[in-house]
Amino acid sequence: MILKSNGESVATHVEFACSIFKQALGLMFRKNIPDDYALVFVMKKSQNVSLHMLFVSFPIEVIFLDGDKRVVKLDRLKSWTGFSSSDAKVKYVIETSTGTLEKADLHVGDMLSFKNEC
């Protein structure tokens, strides 16, 4: 489960991409994801990260977090052609379904909490 610092839920169904293979695969080739889903990429060290939407047939929203799990950037990506970069060193990247950012009222600077399962 991913929570905001005030205890509100961001996602209840959470999957972790710990290996380089899982991170490279991401959400590619899936038909969709549930509304309460999040795929958390855990980097071995904080680094600049770029994402692409090649072979992802649905739009997503992305949350970039630093090592303290503070939101440093939010983005929305279109299916197939979307691209985003963290613009700063991040430790975690969370891919979620569209509508999550608004539903959870997320903003840059918010703190998130979750158990790192990598």
N, C-alpha and C positions, 0 to 999 in steps of 0.2 A: 504494500500500500504506500502511496506517496501522499504526504500531507503538507499543507501550508503550516507556517508557524502558529497560526491561530487554531489548528486542529482540523480545519476543513479539508476534505478529501479532494485530491486532484485526479487520482486514478486508483482503482481497487485491484485491477488485474494487471500485474506488472511482470514483465519478462526482462532478463538481463542479457546483454550481448557482451560477453567477457573476452572471447577469443577474437583474434584478427579475422578469422573466417566468418564468425557470427556478425561482426561489425561490418565487414564488407558486404554481406548478404542483406543485413538490415531488414526492411520490409518488402524487398523485391519479391515478385512473383506471388504475393498474397492477393486475394480478391478483395479483402476489406479487413478492418479491425473493429472490435467493439468500442462503443462510446467511452467506456471506463478503462480503456487499455493504455498502457505505456510501455515502450521499449526503451530501456535505459542502457546507453553505451557508457562503459566505464573505461576511461583511458588509463594506461599504466602510469602516466605522469601528465601533468597539465600541459596542454599543447594547443596550437591553433588547429581547428577542425573545419573541414569542408564536407558538405553533404550534397548528393545529387538524387534525383528522382527517377533515374533510368530504370525501367521495368517496375515502377510503382504506379498502379493504375487508378489511384485515388489520392486526393489532396490530404496533406497532414499539417500539423502544427508542431513546431520544434521549440524546445526550451534548452538553452545553453546555461550550464552552471559552473561556477568556479569550485575550487577544492573545499570550500566551506558550505557548498550547496546553496549558494546565493545566485539568483537569476541575474545573468549578465546580458542576455539577449533573448528576444522572442521573435519567432518568424513563422510565416505561413508559406507553404510550398505547394505549387500546382503539380498535378499528376504529370508524369513523364518528363516535363521540361524544367521543373523547379530546381533551384540551386541556392545554397546558402553557405555562408562562412561565419565562424564564430566571432571574427574580428578581434579576438583576445584569446589568451590561453584559458582553456577550460578543462575540467576533470571529468565532467558528465555531460552527456547530451541525451535529452529525452524526446522521443518521437511519440506524438499522441494524435488522436482523431481530431478532425476539425470541430470547432466549438468548445474545446477544452479550455483554451486561454480565456475566453469570455465567461464561460460557466464558472471557472475557478477564480475569476477576477485576478489573474496573474499580471504582475508588473515587474520590470527590472528593479532589482533590489530586494525582492521578496526572498525569504528563506524557505527552503523545502526540506523535508525529512523523509528518509527511507532507509531501510536496512540494505547495505551493499551486499548482494548475494554472489559476488564474484570471488 
